Amino acid sequence: MVRNRALQTEWYGEPLGDRVRPLLDRLGLSQSGLAGVLGLSAPMLSQLMSGQRAKISNPAVLHRLMAVEEMVASPGFGAMTAAEVKERLEEIGAESAATTSGLRMTTPERVPSAGRATAGQGGGSGEREGDDTAARGRGPAESARLVQTVLREVASAAEIEDAAALIAERFPDLAEVLRVYGNGRASEAEAHFIRKILGHA
């Protein structure tokens, strides 16, 4: 378990138990309740938190975890009613993150009807690959989180940092992207996306 916690620190920035417990406290959820939002069984979440298991194998689960963290860390979280928190958690539970090959993420209840079909079911089972319109209509937070999910699925934090260091002298902007999206917080990635991609100061 010590080795698994060390691997989690390398892959996710800290052991998963240390990431998940504050969410349970802030949300007032049981492990079972949060597991349902993330799309895991309660025993699986417990094993990840305790270090019995090291890796989150489904990218959609990591995506949802990051979405919950983003919600809890947002300035407006304290003003949200219990009903609003519950609604947002239901939305997060319905999101499915892209696989590294498909780059597809949908929130079934919020997918615009124009230009793409609506997924029939959530929780990761509605994923479809090869949809060129997937990036349309997505907000900066979702887009930034998608990039983070993909990077963190294909490389560890240490590997991303090593890659950034290798190219930093010749390609500083690309190195910054790797560091921000690979190892940064969701809020930092969103701010970078707005500044660099959308061109807002």
Sequence and secondary structure as in RCSB ss.txt:
>XXXX:A:sequence
MVRNRALQTEWYGEPLGDRVRPLLDRLGLSQSGLAGVLGLSAPMLSQLMSGQRAKISNPAVLHRLMAVEEMVASP
GFGAMTAAEVKERLEEIGAESAATTSGLRMTTPERVPSAGRATAGQGGGSGEREGDDTAARGRGPAESARLVQTV
LREVASAAEIEDAAALIAERFPDLAEVLRVYGNGRASEAEAHFIRKILGHA
>XXXX:A:secstr
 HHHHHHHHHHHSS HHHHHHHHHHHHT  HHHHHHHHT  HHHHHHHHHTSS     HHHHHHHHHHHHHHHST
TGGG  HHHHHHHHHHHHH B   TTT   B GGG  STTS   S  TTTT  S  TTTTTT  HHHHHHHHHHH
HHHHS HHHHHHHHHHHTTT HHHHHHHHHHHHS HHHHHHHIIIIIS   
